[in-house]
Amino acid sequence: MDDEERKEVWEGFRNLVNMTPAELDTWLESEESHAAGQHKGGGESTGHASGRRITRILRTRKGDLTDDDYLHMRKVVGYIRRHLAQRPPGDVRDTRWRHSLMNWGHDPLA
């Protein structure tokens, strides 16, 4: 990944991930977080695992991020953008849609 791609991914990630590491850690401990998303074989959902990785990335100095971190950040940006485009009508406060986004570090009500 070249410097221009890293810059683009960094900006997208910082603009879309609007939860702090502490907020995300607290959210990931909740029952709602564990219930949201796709669970393969009854284990942890993809989004929940991503949330744990996002908190690590948020706590890492920019200069210490790896190419693999940037690839995950790009995945996060794509997921959040796709799901924001699928916003359901009405109050989304207690919806699986919002809970799934929050597992990926974005609270649409923030």
DSSP file with accessible surface (Angstrom, degrees, kcal/mol):
  #  RESIDUE AA STRUCTURE BP1 BP2  ACC     N-H-->O    O-->H-N    N-H-->O    O-->H-N    TCO  KAPPA ALPHA  PHI   PSI    X-CA   Y-CA   Z-CA
    1    1 A M              0   0   61      0, 0.0     2,-0.1     0, 0.0    69,-0.0   0.000 360.0 360.0 360.0 127.0    0.0    0.0    0.0
    2    2 A D     >  -     0   0   91      1,-0.1     4,-2.4     4,-0.0     5,-0.2  -0.276 360.0 -98.7 -84.7 173.5    1.5    3.3   -1.0
    3    3 A D  H  > S+     0   0  137      1,-0.2     4,-2.4     2,-0.2     5,-0.2   0.853 121.6  53.7 -61.4 -36.9    1.5    6.5    1.0
    4    4 A E  H  > S+     0   0  121      2,-0.2     4,-2.2     1,-0.2    -1,-0.2   0.916 109.9  47.4 -66.0 -41.8   -1.5    8.0   -0.9
    5    5 A E  H  > S+     0   0   76      2,-0.2     4,-2.6     1,-0.2     5,-0.2   0.913 111.4  51.2 -64.1 -42.7   -3.6    4.9   -0.2
    6    6 A R  H  X S+     0   0   58     -4,-2.4     4,-2.9     1,-0.2    -2,-0.2   0.914 109.6  50.5 -60.1 -43.1   -2.6    5.0    3.4
    7    7 A K  H  X S+     0   0  108     -4,-2.4     4,-2.4     2,-0.2    -2,-0.2   0.926 111.6  47.4 -61.3 -44.7   -3.6    8.7    3.6
    8    8 A E  H  X S+     0   0  132     -4,-2.2     4,-2.2     2,-0.2    -2,-0.2   0.923 114.5  45.9 -63.9 -44.1   -7.0    8.0    2.0
    9    9 A V  H  X S+     0   0   13     -4,-2.6     4,-2.9     2,-0.2     5,-0.2   0.932 111.9  52.0 -65.1 -45.1   -7.7    5.0    4.3
   10   10 A W  H  X S+     0   0   54     -4,-2.9     4,-2.8    -5,-0.2     5,-0.2   0.929 111.2  46.9 -56.9 -48.3   -6.6    6.9    7.4
   11   11 A E  H  X S+     0   0   95     -4,-2.4     4,-1.9     2,-0.2    -1,-0.2   0.920 113.7  47.3 -63.8 -44.0   -8.9    9.8    6.6
   12   12 A G  H  X S+     0   0    4     -4,-2.2     4,-2.0    -5,-0.2     5,-0.3   0.929 114.1  47.8 -61.9 -44.2  -11.9    7.6    5.9
   13   13 A F  H  X S+     0   0    1     -4,-2.9     4,-2.8     1,-0.2    -2,-0.2   0.942 112.7  47.4 -62.8 -48.6  -11.3    5.6    9.1
   14   14 A R  H  < S+     0   0  120     -4,-2.8    -1,-0.2    -5,-0.2    -2,-0.2   0.823 114.5  48.0 -65.6 -30.8  -10.9    8.7   11.3
   15   15 A N  H  < S+     0   0  128     -4,-1.9    -1,-0.2    -5,-0.2    -2,-0.2   0.825 120.7  34.5 -77.3 -33.6  -14.0   10.3    9.8
   16   16 A L  H  < S+     0   0   26     -4,-2.0     2,-1.1    -5,-0.2    -2,-0.2   0.796  99.3  75.8 -96.2 -32.8  -16.2    7.2   10.1
   17   17 A V     <  +     0   0   14     -4,-2.8    89,-0.2    -5,-0.3    -1,-0.1  -0.722  55.4 164.3 -82.5 101.1  -15.0    5.5   13.4
   18   18 A N        +     0   0   59     -2,-1.1     2,-0.4    87,-1.0    88,-0.2   0.253  40.9  91.6-108.4  11.8  -16.7    7.9   15.8
   19   19 A M  S    S-     0   0   14     86,-1.4    -3,-0.0    83,-0.1    -2,-0.0  -0.867  73.1-126.1-105.4 141.0  -16.4    5.9   19.0
   20   20 A T     >  -     0   0   68     -2,-0.4     4,-2.8     1,-0.1     5,-0.2  -0.381  29.8-106.4 -74.5 162.7  -13.5    6.2   21.4
   21   21 A P  H  > S+     0   0   31      0, 0.0     4,-2.9     0, 0.0     5,-0.2   0.915 122.8  50.0 -56.7 -39.7  -11.6    3.0   22.3
   22   22 A A  H  > S+     0   0   59      2,-0.2     4,-2.3     1,-0.2     5,-0.2   0.917 111.3  47.9 -66.2 -42.7  -13.2    3.2   25.8
   23   23 A E  H  > S+     0   0  103      2,-0.2     4,-2.6     1,-0.2    -1,-0.2   0.921 114.1  47.2 -62.2 -42.9  -16.7    3.6   24.4
   24   24 A L  H  X S+     0   0    0     -4,-2.8     4,-2.9     2,-0.2    -2,-0.2   0.919 110.2  52.1 -67.6 -41.4  -16.1    0.7   22.0
   25   25 A D  H  X S+     0   0   55     -4,-2.9     4,-0.9    -5,-0.2    -1,-0.2   0.930 112.1  46.5 -58.0 -46.6  -14.7   -1.5   24.7
   26   26 A T  H >< S+     0   0  107     -4,-2.3     3,-0.8     1,-0.2     4,-0.5   0.932 113.3  49.0 -62.0 -45.3  -17.7   -0.9   26.9
   27   27 A W  H >< S+     0   0   32     -4,-2.6     3,-1.9     1,-0.2     6,-0.4   0.920 105.2  57.5 -60.3 -44.6  -20.1   -1.5   24.0
   28   28 A L  H 3< S+     0   0    4     -4,-2.9    -1,-0.2     1,-0.3    -2,-0.2   0.723 101.5  57.7 -63.7 -18.6  -18.3   -4.8   23.0
   29   29 A E  T << S+     0   0  155     -4,-0.9    -1,-0.3    -3,-0.8    -2,-0.2   0.620  89.4 100.2 -82.7 -13.5  -19.0   -6.1   26.6
   30   30 A S  S <> S-     0   0   26     -3,-1.9     4,-1.8    -4,-0.5     5,-0.1  -0.326  79.4-125.5 -77.8 156.3  -22.8   -5.6   26.2
   31   31 A E  H  > S+     0   0  169      1,-0.2     4,-1.8     2,-0.2     5,-0.2   0.874 111.6  57.7 -63.2 -38.2  -25.3   -8.3   25.3
   32   32 A E  H  > S+     0   0   94      1,-0.2     4,-1.2     2,-0.2    -1,-0.2   0.893 105.4  50.2 -61.0 -40.0  -26.6   -6.2   22.4
   33   33 A S  H  4 S+     0   0    0     -6,-0.4     3,-0.5     1,-0.2    -1,-0.2   0.934 110.4  48.7 -63.5 -46.0  -23.1   -6.2   20.9
   34   34 A H  H  < S+     0   0   92     -4,-1.8    -1,-0.2     1,-0.2    -2,-0.2   0.811 111.5  50.8 -65.4 -28.7  -22.7  -10.0   21.2
   35   35 A A  H  < S+     0   0   52     -4,-1.8    -1,-0.2    -5,-0.1    -2,-0.2   0.718  95.2  88.7 -82.6 -20.8  -26.1  -10.5   19.6
   36   36 A A  S  < S+     0   0    1     -4,-1.2    12,-0.2    -3,-0.5     9,-0.2  -0.410  75.7  16.7 -80.9 152.2  -25.5   -8.3   16.6
   37   37 A G  S    S-     0   0   19     59,-0.1     2,-0.5    -2,-0.1     8,-0.0  -0.171  97.5 -40.0  89.6-178.2  -23.9   -9.4   13.3
   38   38 A Q        -     0   0  149      6,-0.0     8,-1.5    -2,-0.0     2,-0.6  -0.771  49.7-158.0 -92.1 126.4  -23.2  -12.7   11.6
   39   39 A H  B     -A   45   0A  74     -2,-0.5     2,-0.6     6,-0.2     3,-0.4  -0.915   5.4-151.1-107.0 119.1  -22.0  -15.6   13.8
   40   40 A K  S >  S-     0   0  159      4,-0.6     3,-1.5    -2,-0.6     4,-0.0  -0.813  80.1 -13.6 -91.8 118.0  -20.2  -18.4   12.1
   41   41 A G  T 3  S-     0   0   91     -2,-0.6    -1,-0.2     1,-0.3     3,-0.1   0.761 122.4 -64.6  66.3  24.9  -20.6  -21.7   13.9
   42   42 A G  T 3  S+     0   0   73     -3,-0.4    -1,-0.3     1,-0.2     3,-0.1   0.496 109.7 113.7  79.9   2.2  -22.1  -20.0   17.0
   43   43 A G  S <  S-     0   0   39     -3,-1.5    -1,-0.2     1,-0.2     2,-0.1   0.068  76.3 -38.3 -89.0-156.7  -18.9  -18.2   17.8
   44   44 A E        -     0   0   83     -5,-0.1    -4,-0.6     1,-0.1    -1,-0.2  -0.386  66.4-112.5 -67.4 140.1  -18.0  -14.5   17.9
   45   45 A S  B  >  -A   39   0A   2    -11,-0.2     4,-2.2    -9,-0.2     5,-0.2  -0.330  21.0-116.7 -71.4 157.5  -19.5  -12.4   15.1
   46   46 A T  H  > S+     0   0   52     -8,-1.5     4,-2.3     1,-0.2     5,-0.1   0.913 116.2  50.1 -58.1 -44.4  -17.3  -10.9   12.4
   47   47 A G  H  > S+     0   0    4      2,-0.2     4,-2.6     1,-0.2    -1,-0.2   0.879 108.0  52.2 -65.7 -37.8  -18.2   -7.4   13.5
   48   48 A H  H  > S+     0   0   10    -12,-0.2     4,-1.9     2,-0.2    -1,-0.2   0.938 111.2  46.7 -65.1 -44.7  -17.5   -8.1   17.2
   49   49 A A  H  X S+     0   0   34     -4,-2.2     4,-1.8     1,-0.2    -2,-0.2   0.904 111.8  52.3 -62.5 -39.9  -14.0   -9.4   16.3
   50   50 A S  H  X S+     0   0    4     -4,-2.3     4,-2.9    -5,-0.2    -2,-0.2   0.913 105.0  55.7 -61.9 -41.9  -13.5   -6.4   14.1
   51   51 A G  H  X S+     0   0    0     -4,-2.6     4,-2.2     1,-0.2    -1,-0.2   0.904 105.5  51.2 -58.3 -41.0  -14.4   -4.1   17.0
   52   52 A R  H  X S+     0   0  126     -4,-1.9     4,-1.5     1,-0.2    -1,-0.2   0.916 112.5  46.6 -63.0 -39.2  -11.8   -5.6   19.2
   53   53 A R  H  X S+     0   0   60     -4,-1.8     4,-2.5     1,-0.2    -2,-0.2   0.890 108.0  56.4 -69.8 -38.1   -9.2   -5.0   16.5
   54   54 A I  H  X S+     0   0    0     -4,-2.9     4,-3.0     1,-0.2     5,-0.2   0.913 104.0  53.2 -60.6 -42.2  -10.5   -1.4   15.9
   55   55 A T  H  X S+     0   0   11     -4,-2.2     4,-1.3     1,-0.2    -1,-0.2   0.910 109.5  49.1 -61.6 -37.8   -9.8   -0.6   19.6
   56   56 A R  H  < S+     0   0  109     -4,-1.5     4,-0.3     2,-0.2     3,-0.3   0.932 111.7  48.6 -64.8 -43.8   -6.3   -1.9   19.2
   57   57 A I  H >< S+     0   0    5     -4,-2.5     3,-1.6     1,-0.2    -2,-0.2   0.921 108.7  53.6 -61.7 -43.7   -5.8    0.2   16.0
   58   58 A L  H 3< S+     0   0   31     -4,-3.0    -1,-0.2     1,-0.3    -2,-0.2   0.799 109.4  49.2 -62.9 -26.5   -7.2    3.3   17.7
   59   59 A R  T 3< S+     0   0  139     -4,-1.3     2,-0.4    -3,-0.3    -1,-0.3   0.430  95.5  92.4 -91.4  -0.1   -4.7    2.9   20.6
   60   60 A T  S <  S-     0   0   35     -3,-1.6     5,-0.1    -4,-0.3     2,-0.1  -0.778  84.1-112.1 -97.7 136.5   -1.8    2.5   18.2
   61   61 A R    >   -     0   0  178     -2,-0.4     3,-1.9     1,-0.1     4,-0.4  -0.410  29.0-119.1 -62.4 142.5    0.4    5.4   17.1
   62   62 A K  G >  S+     0   0  102      1,-0.3     3,-1.5     2,-0.2    -1,-0.1   0.877 113.4  55.1 -52.7 -42.6   -0.2    6.2   13.4
   63   63 A G  G 3  S+     0   0   71      1,-0.3    -1,-0.3     0, 0.0    -2,-0.1   0.668 105.0  54.2 -67.6 -16.1    3.5    5.6   12.6
   64   64 A D  G <  S+     0   0   88     -3,-1.9    -1,-0.3     2,-0.1    -2,-0.2   0.428  80.4 115.1 -97.7  -1.2    3.3    2.1   14.2
   65   65 A L    <   -     0   0    8     -3,-1.5     2,-0.2    -4,-0.4    -8,-0.0  -0.479  57.3-141.5 -71.7 141.2    0.4    0.9   12.1
   66   66 A T     >  -     0   0   70     -2,-0.2     4,-2.3     1,-0.1     5,-0.2  -0.476  26.1-104.5 -95.4 169.4    1.2   -2.0    9.7
   67   67 A D  H  > S+     0   0   78      1,-0.2     4,-2.4     2,-0.2     5,-0.2   0.893 124.8  55.4 -58.8 -37.8    0.0   -2.7    6.2
   68   68 A D  H  > S+     0   0   94      2,-0.2     4,-2.1     1,-0.2    -1,-0.2   0.893 105.5  51.6 -63.7 -38.2   -2.3   -5.3    7.7
   69   69 A D  H  > S+     0   0    5      2,-0.2     4,-2.7     1,-0.2    -1,-0.2   0.932 109.8  49.4 -61.7 -44.7   -3.8   -2.6   10.0
   70   70 A Y  H  X S+     0   0    6     -4,-2.3     4,-2.4     1,-0.2    -2,-0.2   0.881 108.2  53.4 -64.6 -36.3   -4.4   -0.4    7.0
   71   71 A L  H  X S+     0   0   79     -4,-2.4     4,-1.9     2,-0.2    -1,-0.2   0.914 111.0  46.4 -63.9 -40.4   -6.1   -3.2    5.1
   72   72 A H  H  X S+     0   0   17     -4,-2.1     4,-2.5     2,-0.2    -2,-0.2   0.916 110.0  53.5 -67.3 -41.2   -8.4   -3.8    8.1
   73   73 A M  H  X S+     0   0    0     -4,-2.7     4,-2.5     1,-0.2    -2,-0.2   0.906 107.9  50.8 -59.1 -40.0   -9.1   -0.1    8.3
   74   74 A R  H  X S+     0   0  109     -4,-2.4     4,-2.3     1,-0.2    -1,-0.2   0.907 109.2  51.1 -64.5 -39.5  -10.1   -0.1    4.6
   75   75 A K  H  X S+     0   0  113     -4,-1.9     4,-2.5     2,-0.2    -2,-0.2   0.910 109.8  50.5 -62.0 -42.6  -12.4   -3.0    5.3
   76   76 A V  H  X S+     0   0    0     -4,-2.5     4,-2.8     2,-0.2     5,-0.2   0.933 109.5  50.1 -61.5 -46.9  -14.0   -1.0    8.2
   77   77 A V  H  X S+     0   0   11     -4,-2.5     4,-2.5     1,-0.2     5,-0.2   0.935 112.2  47.8 -59.2 -45.5  -14.5    2.1    6.1
   78   78 A G  H  X S+     0   0   21     -4,-2.3     4,-2.4     1,-0.2     5,-0.2   0.922 112.4  49.0 -63.1 -43.5  -16.2    0.0    3.3
   79   79 A Y  H  X S+     0   0   25     -4,-2.5     4,-2.5     2,-0.2     5,-0.2   0.944 112.7  46.7 -61.8 -49.9  -18.5   -1.8    5.8
   80   80 A I  H  X S+     0   0    0     -4,-2.8     4,-2.5     1,-0.2     5,-0.2   0.936 113.0  49.1 -61.2 -45.7  -19.6    1.4    7.5
   81   81 A R  H  X S+     0   0  145     -4,-2.5     4,-1.5    -5,-0.2    -1,-0.2   0.924 112.6  47.8 -60.5 -45.1  -20.3    3.2    4.2
   82   82 A R  H  < S+     0   0  136     -4,-2.4     4,-0.4    -5,-0.2    -1,-0.2   0.926 114.9  45.1 -61.7 -44.2  -22.3    0.2    2.8
   83   83 A H  H >< S+     0   0   39     -4,-2.5     3,-0.9     1,-0.2    -2,-0.2   0.844 106.9  57.3 -75.1 -30.8  -24.4   -0.1    6.0
   84   84 A L  H >< S+     0   0   59     -4,-2.5     3,-1.3     1,-0.2    -1,-0.2   0.884 103.1  56.5 -63.1 -34.6  -25.0    3.6    6.4
   85   85 A A  T 3< S+     0   0   90     -4,-1.5    -1,-0.2     1,-0.3    -2,-0.2   0.666 103.7  55.2 -69.6 -15.3  -26.5    3.5    2.9
   86   86 A Q  T <  S+     0   0  121     -3,-0.9    -1,-0.3    -4,-0.4    -2,-0.2   0.077  75.0 156.0-105.1  23.6  -28.9    0.8    4.1
   87   87 A R    <   -     0   0  121     -3,-1.3    -3,-0.1     1,-0.1    -4,-0.0  -0.250  39.4-130.9 -54.4 126.8  -30.4    2.8    7.0
   88   88 A P        -     0   0   41      0, 0.0    -1,-0.1     0, 0.0     4,-0.1  -0.395  27.6 -97.4 -75.8 159.6  -33.8    1.5    7.9
   89   89 A P  S    S+     0   0  129      0, 0.0     2,-0.1     0, 0.0     0, 0.0  -0.310  82.2  16.8 -72.7 158.9  -36.7    3.9    8.3
   90   90 A G  S    S-     0   0   63      2,-0.0     2,-0.4    -2,-0.0     0, 0.0  -0.281 112.1  -8.0  84.6-165.0  -37.8    5.2   11.7
   91   91 A D        -     0   0  115      1,-0.1     3,-0.2    -2,-0.1     0, 0.0  -0.559  53.1-177.0 -73.4 121.0  -36.1    5.2   15.1
   92   92 A V    >   +     0   0    1     -2,-0.4     3,-1.6     1,-0.2     6,-0.3   0.362  48.2 112.1-101.5   6.2  -32.9    3.2   14.8
   93   93 A R  T 3  S+     0   0  131      1,-0.3    -1,-0.2     5,-0.1    16,-0.1   0.864  89.1  24.9 -50.5 -48.4  -31.9    3.5   18.5
   94   94 A D  T 3  S+     0   0  130     -3,-0.2     2,-0.3     4,-0.1    -1,-0.3  -0.243  96.0 123.9-115.3  47.6  -32.4   -0.2   19.4
   95   95 A T    <>  -     0   0   37     -3,-1.6     4,-2.4     1,-0.1     5,-0.2  -0.748  68.6-126.5-107.7 153.7  -32.0   -1.9   16.0
   96   96 A R  H  > S+     0   0  151     -2,-0.3     4,-2.8     1,-0.2     5,-0.2   0.833 111.5  63.3 -61.9 -30.4  -29.6   -4.6   15.0
   97   97 A W  H  > S+     0   0   29      2,-0.2     4,-2.0     1,-0.2    -1,-0.2   0.955 108.1  39.3 -58.7 -51.2  -28.6   -2.2   12.2
   98   98 A R  H  > S+     0   0   36     -6,-0.3     4,-2.6     2,-0.2    -2,-0.2   0.929 115.1  52.8 -65.5 -44.0  -27.2    0.3   14.7
   99   99 A H  H  X S+     0   0   19     -4,-2.4     4,-1.7     1,-0.2    -2,-0.2   0.897 108.6  50.5 -61.1 -39.6  -25.8   -2.4   16.9
  100  100 A S  H  X S+     0   0   13     -4,-2.8     4,-0.9     2,-0.2    -1,-0.2   0.937 110.5  49.1 -63.6 -45.1  -23.9   -3.9   14.0
  101  101 A L  H ><>S+     0   0    0     -4,-2.0     5,-2.2     1,-0.2     3,-0.9   0.898 107.9  55.0 -60.3 -39.4  -22.4   -0.5   13.0
  102  102 A M  H ><5S+     0   0   13     -4,-2.6     3,-2.0     1,-0.3    -1,-0.2   0.861  99.5  59.9 -65.9 -32.4  -21.4    0.1   16.6
  103  103 A N  H 3<5S+     0   0    0     -4,-1.7    -1,-0.3     1,-0.3    -2,-0.2   0.798 105.6  50.7 -61.0 -26.6  -19.5   -3.2   16.6
  104  104 A W  T <<5S-     0   0   11     -3,-0.9    -1,-0.3    -4,-0.9    -2,-0.2   0.220 129.1 -98.7 -96.6  12.8  -17.5   -1.6   13.8
  105  105 A G  T < 5S+     0   0    0     -3,-2.0   -86,-1.4     1,-0.2   -87,-1.0   0.560  88.7 112.0  89.6   8.1  -16.8    1.6   15.7
  106  106 A H      < -     0   0   21     -5,-2.2    -2,-0.2   -89,-0.2    -1,-0.2  -0.959  43.3-169.1-121.9 119.2  -19.6    3.8   14.3
  107  107 A D    >   -     0   0   25     -2,-0.5     3,-1.8     1,-0.1    -8,-0.1  -0.913   9.3-159.7-101.1 111.1  -22.6    5.0   16.3
  108  108 A P  T 3  S+     0   0   22      0, 0.0    -1,-0.1     0, 0.0   -15,-0.1   0.643  90.5  56.0 -67.8 -11.0  -25.0    6.6   13.8
  109  109 A L  T 3         0   0   64    -16,-0.1   -16,-0.0   -17,-0.1   -11,-0.0   0.445 360.0 360.0 -97.0  -1.4  -26.7    8.5   16.6
  110  110 A A    <         0   0   98     -3,-1.8   -91,-0.0     0, 0.0   -92,-0.0  -0.397 360.0 360.0 -77.1 360.0  -23.5   10.2   17.8
